[in-house]
Amino acid sequence: MTSKEALKCLEPLVERDTPMKPKAIYGEVFKKYNCSICNSTLDILGVKEVNFCPKCGQRLYWSER
């Protein structure tokens, strides 16, 4: 495997491990969050503790800063 091929294999893994802020969706009563990559709805209570999307594995960044 050449170094270019190795980098091509690693690129999606590095992108997935780079924390991204979830998208806030304002509902009638509660604010919901969706993954920025796969757009799946996130269970706030469970995901904020593990910091990744359970569907696609994207690392999440929850800070308000």
C-alpha positions, 0 to 999 in steps of 0.5 A: 500500500502506498502512502497516498492510499493509506492517507485516503483510507485514514481521511474518513476516520479522521473526519469522523473523529473530529468533534462536530456540533449537533444541529439544534431543532426547536420543537413545540416543547423541547429542543431536539438535536440531530447529527450533523453528518447522518441527520439522525435524531439524538437521544440527549440523555444517552449521547451527551455522556458518550459524545458520539452519534450511535448511528454513524459514529460521528464524534459530537461537541456539546459545548455552548462556546 
